[in-house]
């Protein structure tokens, strides 16, 4: 089975001009971009999104609909117009990587790419394509390299010097070793020089510092849109004086650039560093241009924002702020930005397609109406009394299959997608199957539901495809940015980020001093080693692959004494510490043994109902949160008393772990007590528990000084009778007057 969109969309390239693709709900626009790319004959597609959030959604959709298609992302700066701050280096690196790929010559017959850019990005002018030809440097194995000249080149083109290279745009020089991280590649590179000859180019893992591969050459591109070359500085100085007249000595920007130094926020004077500016359209001269629904309003809003900030800078003079008290002298908007009319004029002569969710008027010219619609969702089933939400979803899926539509259910994360798959199967939907992309969906037997990991805001129905989003089923998800998880390798990498002179502790040799990274040749093989110095000047060379035996020196370095290689002091200290640990362990073992011989209640989550309760959680669980929940459930079902500590900062999800444990205990017929440190927090927990347990056969009570005497008396009586399942309160729960009929779980919020 295939979707016939490609044939329909091919009309756009048979007759160039301005087109409207109507009846296209957001979410389905990625499908249209994927199919449109198949009709261009190798031409690129430039799609303009309303904002950065839409860029991410389109990327997610293209991964599902066309994982084989190359997608380039061109984001806007993440700072305001005429700001005193510079854009984030990651944003700049992504922009320059995209511009460099667009500026490079393409191989004949190469498939068309999809370029995603936001309104803010396309309205801002960019450096000319010649920047990448003039500033690109190719280093090859065996080439002669002048280290001083290379360092100058890197500095002029935006690279920052660092002790240890971890991020794109950084470089470090340690004698004959040069580490650098150019934009557009996945890992940093290590250049190994013998004299001035480039012996090898190796990629390495930034965390472990271990070599991961070799290459014969590398192309170094700028990592800043502002070149601090002598020509760029001269152009800036001339242009700045022409615009603003004579420059006083307190102009920090002018003084810094004149001295060849980078200044925070200097990017907002970008046109003064180049002989001319271009637009993103100059980088993709033959591309078809498509745009989001209501894009005209987004263009106008961005243009007004630029004008407002420019006027504000002119009126106030920009005194103070992040860069001190010097005046802020803004350049005219037309030097750095396009206005909406200029952008529209640049589109003349191109093939252009505007997406809209609205239906097309009858007999509209150059219009393709796909008759798609946003999914109606299941809001009514979520709020109706006596109706099971997932029964309704399963019935709807069966009806859609009966109408000849393919159905995909999209979950925000792997965990939520797996849960939705289990719940659909539990409630009678035809065996749901995990699917990575649309091609897999189209290959499924008729009637089988696909479940995909795809953070889709709202589902849609388009032609023979129906996509149901997680929000359509469960309601609005409260999004929070995913925090970068620190893998176990990072703990090793902390040592690799040491500065020369730092104290370290070797597992076998004790306290030494780190003196830098060197390369040794042993049996005709080169090894990267950390050089450690010990008492008496003894040296130890530690291969980077064994870096896990090192840790940072944990105490203050003042007065620290280095150990002697081969001495007994370190081994003696280790032996004494091991004995103390053994004594503590002995006491802990006795306590654990006493707990182990006691029998506890076995509490197991009820299949189906537990998954529905978890689905009410309006966030995506973190890996650590899922691990904590799994450990707690394992404790509850073990038949042994649980004594577990859940640690985490505010907002890290500890309450959700408690909620799920309380659910399992309460549905197993046991009472649950939750103790908070303050009446305010106890009231907050009570509100949260009542909301999450709404509609379930669980009665929740509370005890604190804010509860009336009558309610307190009734709650205590109900606890003794066993008619209150969960009680939430302060230390009042520990009073002698409080009796439980069958307390199975105690949760203490220690804060």
N, C-alpha and C positions, 0 to 999 in steps of 0.2 A: 504494500500500500504506500502511496506517496501523496503529498499534498500538492494540488495543482496551482500553487501560487506563482511558481517560476514562470510558467507560460503567460499568466496574467500580467506579471510585472515586466515582462520582456518588451511590452509596448512602449515603455518609457525610453528605451534605447533605440527603438525603431524610429521614433520621432522626437528629436531633441526639443527642449523648451522647458517651460515651467509647468510642473504637474502637481496635482494634489492626490494624495492617497488617503481616502476617507474611510470611516468605519474601522479605524485601527486603534484598539485600546492599548494603553501602555502595558508593557509586558510582551505583547505580541509584536511590538516594533522591532525587537531583536530578531524575530523570525523573518520579518520582511527584509531587514538589512542583510541577513544571511542569504536569502533567496535572491535579492536584488544583486548581490555580489556575483552570483552565478550567471547573471545575464550581461555583465559589462564587457566581456571579452578581455579581461585582464586589467581593465581600468580600476583605479582606486575609488573608494567611496568615502567622502568626508561627511560625517554626521555631526550636526551641531546640537548639543543637549542644553537644556535650560540651565543646569547647574552641575556642581561636582557630584551631588548625590545621584543624579540621573546617569552620570558617566559610569558610576559603579554598578548601577542596576543594568545598564546596557551591556557592560562587560560580563556580568553574571549570565545574562540571557544568551549572549553570543557563545559563551563556553558550553551552554547546553545545546543550542541550535546548530552551531558550526564550530566544533572544537578544533577542526583542522585549519580554519581560516586565521591568517595572521591579523592581529588586532593591535593597532598602535594607539596609545592614549596621549592626548595633549591637554593637560590640565591648566587652569589659570593659576596665577600666583595665589598663595594662601594668605596674602596680606591685602589691606585696603588700598585703593588708589591714593597716591601721595602720602603714603605711610612713612614713618621713620624706621620701620623694620624691614629687613630683607626677607624674601621668600625662603621657605625651608629648603635646605639642600636636597632633600629627597624629591621635592617637587621640581626643582631646577634640573636635577639629574634626569628625571623622567621626561621633561620637556626637551632637553637637549638630545637625549637618546632618540626621541621621535623625530626631531628636526634633522639629526644626522642621517637617519635611515631614509628620510624623504629626500634629502639632498644628494644621496649617493645614487649612482647610475644603477638602473635595474637590469637584470638579465632578461634577454628576449624570452617571451613566453611565460614569464612569471605570473602566477595568479594574482588577481586584484586583492588589495588589502582594505580593511575597514579602519578608518581613522576616526577616533572619537574625540571631540573637542567640546568644551563648554562655551557658552556665550562670552564669558569673561576672557577666555583664551583667544577666540577668533577676533574680538574687537581690539585686542592689543597687538601692536606691531611687533615684529620679531627681527633679530639680526639678519643680515643678508646671507644668502646661501654661500657666498664666497668665504664667509667666516670658516666654514668647515673644510674648504679646500686650502686656505692659507694657514689655518691654525692646526691642521691635522699633522701629526708626526707618526711615521712608521719606524718602529725599531725591530731589527731582525737579528737573529742569532749570528754571532760572528762579527757584527758591526762594531765600529769604534764609537764609544760614547764618552762625551765629556760630561762628567758628573755635575760640574758647576753650571755648565750651560743647560743641562737637563733640569736642574733645580730651578733655574731662572725661568725656563719655559713653563714648568708646572705652576710656578707662582703667578706668572703673567696670565695664565689661562684658568685661574680659579681654584687650583688644588691647594688644600691646606696641609701644612706640615704637622705631623702627629708623632707621638712616641710609638704607638702601635696602630697599624692600619686596620680599621674595623668597618668603616663606612665608605660609600662611593665618594670620590673627590678628595681622598686623603693620600698622603705619601710620607714615607719615612726613609731616611738615608743612614745606614750604619756601615761606614767604611765601603767595602765592595758589594754590599747588599742594598738594593733599592726596592722597597715595597711600595706599591701604588695600586689604587683602585679606580680605574677609568670607568666612566659611565657606559652603560650598555652591555656589560658583562656580569656574570653571576658571582664571580669570586675575584678577590684581589690577586695581583701578580707579584712575583719576586724575581727581580733582575739580578743575576749573579755575574759580577764583573771580575775578570782577572786582569789587573792593571786597568787599561781603558777598553778592553775587548769584552763584548757581551757574550759570555760563555753559555748561559742558559736562561730561558724564560719559563718559570714554573707558576702554575696557579696553586693557591693554597687555601685551606679553610681558615677563615678569619678567627674562628673560635679556638680551634686546637692548634693552629699554626702549622698543620701537617700538609705536606705537598699532596695535591690531588691530581695533577696532570702536568703536561709540558706542551709548549707550542713553539713554533719557529718564528713567529712575528706577532706584534701587537700594534694596533692603531690607537694612538692617544688623541682624544678629542677634548675640547674645552669642557670644563664643568661649571662655567659661569657664562652668562650672556654678556657680561661686561669684560672686555679684554683690557688688561692693564699693561699692554705693550707700549713702547715709546710713542708709536703712532696714535694709539687710542688715547693716551694721556694728553698728547698735544692737541688732538681734536677736541677733547673735553675742555681743556683750558681755554682754547680759542672760542668755542661755542658758548661756554659759561660766561665769559666776559662780554661777548656780543649780546647775550640776552639780558644780563644783569649789571653790566657796567663794571667799574673798578671793584676789585675784591678786597675787603678788609682782612686784617690778620686774624680775626676771630671766626672766619668761615672754616669750620672744621672739615667739611666735605671737600672743599677746594684744596685745603692744605694737605689732607690725607692723600687724595688722588695725585696731586702734584708730586708727592714724595713716593709714589708708586705703592701706596698702601691701600688695602681694602677698607671701606668705611661702611658701617651698618646703614642700610637703606639706599646705597648708591645706585641700585638697579632702577630707581624711579627717575633717574636722569639718563637712562639707557641710550636714547637717540644721540646724545652728545658724544658718545664713544665710537660711533659708526659714521661712515660717510653717507650712508643712506639706510633706510629701514624698509622691510618688506612685510608681507602678510602671509598667513598660513596658506592662502590660495596660491601664492607664488611657488611654494614648495610642492604643491600637487596640481599642476596646471591643467591636467586632463581629467581630474576627478569629478565624479557626479556628487553633487552636494544635496544632502537631505537634512531635515531639521525636525525637532520635536513639535508636538502639539503646543499651541499658544506661544510660539517662539518670538513673535513680534513684540508681545508684552514683555518678555524677558530681555530682549534687546533694548527696548525703551527704558526699562527699569535700570539696567546696567549703565546706559548712557547718562541718565539723570544722576545716578550715584557718583559717577566720575565728575560730572559738572558740579555737584554739591561739594565734594571734597576739595576740588580745585578752588571754588569760590571761598570756602572756609579758610584755606591756606592763605589766599591773597588778602583776606580781610584781617586775619589775626597776625599775619607775619610769621606764624609757626613758631613762636617763642617757646623755649623749654622742651620737654618731652624726653624721649629716650637718648637723644644725642647731645644733651646739654642745652645751653641757652642761646645758641646761634640761631639766626633767622633761617627759616625754611623758604627757599626760593623755588617755587614750583614751575616747571616748564609748562607751556600751553598744552591743553589736552590733545590738539590735533597733531602734535609731534609724536606722541606715544600711542594714541588711540584713534580708532575709526569711529565714526558715528553710524547709526543704523542705515542712513541713506547711502553713505559711502560703501558700506558692506553690500547693500542691495544692488548698487550700480556695478560692483565687481562681479556679481553673479550673471550679468548680461552675457549672452552667448554660451552659457553653460547649461548642462542638463541639471535641473533642480527639481526636487520633490519635497513637498511639505507634508508632514504627517498630521492628521487630525483625528480625534476620537469621534467627531461629529459625523453624522450621515451626510452624504453629498446631496445637494439640491438636484432636482430632475434636470436631465440633459445638460449638466455642467461640462464645459470643455476641459480637455486634458485632465480628466479626473478618473481615478480608479476607486470604486467603492467596494471594499472587501466585506462589508456587512458584519464586521465583528462587534462584540460587545463585552463590557466588563462583567465578570462573574457576579451573579446576584448574592452569593454568599449564603450563610446559614444563621443570620442574626435572629430571625424569628424562632428558630429551633433552640438557640442558645438561651433564650429568655422564657420560653413556654414552659409551663408547669406540667410535670408528668410526661415529658417528651425526652427521649434519649437522643442527644445530639449526634452520636456516631451511628445510631440506627438510621437517622435521617440522611446522613452523608452516604452510607452504604446503599440505601435505596436510590438516592440521586445518581450515584455512579452506575448502578444497574440500569436505570432509565436512560442515561446518556449512552451507555453501550448499546442498549436496544435501539437507540436512534441512529446508530452507526458512527458515533464519535469515539475517537481515541481519548482516553482520560489519563491525565498525569496529575498526581498530587505532589506539591512542592513543599518541602520543609526547609526551614532556615538553616539547620545544622544537621550533621549526620545523626546526632542523638534524637532530634525532633522528627526527622524523616523516618528513623527506625521505629519510633513510638507510634507515629501515624500509621505506618505499615502494619504494626501489630494490632492496633485498635480497629483498623478497617477489616482485617482478617477475622478478628474476634467477633465483629458485628455482621459478618456474613457477606462482605464484599468478595468478588472473585479474586482468588489468590493474588495479592499485590506483589509486584516484583521490583527490586531496586533497578533504576535505569540511570546511566551516566549521561545520555544525550538523546536527541530526537531520533537519530537513526535506529537506536535500540528500541525505542517505543514503536516505531513503524514496523519493526520486525517481530513484535510480539503477536501471539495468537489473538484472534478476535475476542474481545471481552475481558482481556487481562489488563489490570490497572498498573501503570508505572508509578513508582515513587522516587522522586529525585531530590537531591540536595541542591536547592536553588532559592536564595533569599528573595523571593518575589513578594511585592507588597500586596498585589491583588491579582487574582486569576482572571482568565478571559475565555471566551468561546470564539473561535475563528475557524471558519470552514469546518473541516472534520476533526478538529482538535479542540479539546476542552482541558484547560489547566486550572486546577483548584489550589489556591495558595493556603498556607498555614493560617494566615490572618482571616481568610474567608471562613474557615472552620472555627477557629478559637477566638477570633476578635483581634483587636489591635495588639501587636507585640510591642513591648517597650524596649527599643533598641539601645544597646550600650556598646561602645567600642570594645572589641576583643583585645585583651591585654596580651602582649607577647609572652608566651610561656618560656620560662628559663629551663632549657633542657639540662640534663645532668652534665653535658659537656661544658656548659658555661662555667661551672664551678672550677673546672680545670683551666678554662680560658681566663679566669681572673688572674692567674699567675702569669699568663702570656701577655697580659697588659701591664706588667710591672715596668716601673721606671728604673733606670740604672741607679744603683745605690740603695734600693729598697732591701729590707731584711726579709728573708724567707726561711721556712723551716723544712728541711729534708727529713723524710720519714726515718731514714737510717743514720744520717750524719748530723742532724740538729740544725742550729741556727747558723746561717751563712748570709752573705751579701750578694745580691744579683748584680753582675757587672756587664750585662749585655748579651746579645745574640751573635754567635760566630758560626762559621762553616768550617768543618774539619774534613780532611780527606783521609779515610781509613780503608785500607785494602782496595784502593782505586774506586771507592764509592764516597760521595760527598754527603755529609750529615749536618743538619742544622742543630746546633747545641746551645744551651744556656750556660754561660760561664758563671760559676759561683766561687766566691772567695771566702776562706775560713781563717781562723786564728793562725798567725804565723805566716800568712801569705799563701797558704796552700790553696790550690785551685781544683775545682771539680767541674768537668764538662758533662752536662746532662742532656742527652738527646731529647728533642722536643716531643717525640712520641712517648717519652716516659715522664712527661710533665705532671702527671697525676700524683707523683710522689711528693710534690711541693705544695705548700700552703703558705698563705701570708702570715707574717709574724703578728700575733694578735695583740700584744701589749704596746705601750709607748716605746718608741725606739731610743729615747734618751737613756743612756746608761746601759743599754743592752750589750751583752757580752757574746762575741762569736764563739762557737764551739771549735774544737780542734779535730781535724780529720783523724780518725783512728783513736781518739781519746775515749775515756770512760765516763766523762761527766754527763754527756747526753744519755748514755745507756743507763746510768744510775738514776737520773731524773725520770726517765721513762719507767724504770722498774718500780720506783716509789709511787708514781701516779697509777700504774697498773694495779698495785696492791690496794690503793684507796678505791679504785673503781671496782675491784673484786669484792671489797667489803660492802660497798653500796649495793652491788648486784646481789650479794648473798641475802641482804635484808629484803630487797625487792622480790627475790625468788620466793622467800618464805611467805610474803603477803600474797603473791600470785598463786602459790600452791593452796593456800587456804581458800582463795576464791574459786580455784579450779575444781575443788571437790564438792562445792555447793552446786545444787541444781537450780536452774532458772527456768522461766517460762519460755516456751518456743512460740515466737510470733512471726508469722510469714505473711507477706503482702498478698492480697487477693488479686488474682489475675483479672485484667480488664478494668475493674474498678480503680485499682491503684494507678494504672496508666492514664485513666481519665482524670484522676486527681492531679497527677504530675503535669498533664497537658494544660492545666489552669495556670501554671507558672508562666508569667508574661515575659520571661527572659530566656535567652539561650544559656544553658548551664555551662560553666567553665569545666575544664578537665579536672581541676582540683576538687571542684564541687561534686562532680559525678563520682570521683574516687571516694570522697568522704561519705556520700550517700550509700555507695556500695558497701563500704566497710561497716557502717552502722546497721544496714539491713542484714549483713552477714552475722553481726553480733546478736541481733534480735532473734535470728532463726537458729542460733547455735545451741540453745538450751542451757547456756551458761550466763551468769550475771555479767552485764555489760558495764564497763567503766572506761569511757572514751572521752578524750578531750578534743574539741573542734576549735582550731585556732584560725583567726582571720581578721583582717582589718574591717572597719566600718564599711558596709556596702558590698562585702565580698560573698554574701549569700549564706551566712551561717543559719539564719532563720529558716530558710527553705529546707536545710538538712533537718532541723528540729520539726518542721511541719510534716515532713514525710515519715519521720520516725513516730511522731504522735499519731498519724493516720494509721500506720500499721498496728500500733499498740491498741488504739481505740477500736478498730475494726476486728481485733482479736479478742475483744471483750474485756480488756484491761483498762484501768483508769490511768490518766496521765496528769502529772503536776508540772507546771512551768513556773519557775521562780525568777523574777526579775529584780535588779538591784534598786530600782526606784519605782514609785507609783506611776510616774509618767511613762516609763518604758513598759511597765506591766499593762497599762491601758492601751498603749500602742500594739503590744503583742496580742491583746484580747481582740482588738479591732481586726488585725491581720488574720487571726485564726477564724474568727466569725465569717469573714469574707471568703476565705478559702474553703471552709467546710459547709458553705451554704448549699442547701438541698440534700445534704447527706444525713443519715440517721445518727448524728453525733450531737450531744448537748454540751455546751461550753459555759462554764461559770467563771466567776472572778472573786477574788478576795484581796482587799487592800483597804487603806484608811479612807479612800475616796468612795467606797461602797457603803450604802446606807446600812444601818443595823438590821433592818428587816431583810434586805437582800443577803447580807452576810449570814444571818441565821438560817435562811432557806437554803443557801448554798452548802453550808456545813451539814445540814440535815440530808440534803440530796447526795452529798459525798458519802456519808455513812450508809445510806440506803443503796448507793450504787447507781442512782439515776442521772448523775452528772458524770460524763465521760472524761472531759478535759477541764481542769481548773487552772486559772492563770492568776498569779498574784505576786506579792512581795514576800518578805520573811514572815508575814502573817500566816502563811501556809504551814510554817513550822511550829505553830502554837499547839499546846497540849489539847486544846479544845477541838482540833481538826482531826477527824478520823476518816480513813478511807475504807471502803468495803473491799476493794481489790486493786491496790496500787501496783501498776506494772512497769511504769516508766517515770523517772524523775529527770527533768531538764532544768539545768541551772544556767542562767545567763549571767556570767560573772562581770562582763563589761570591763 
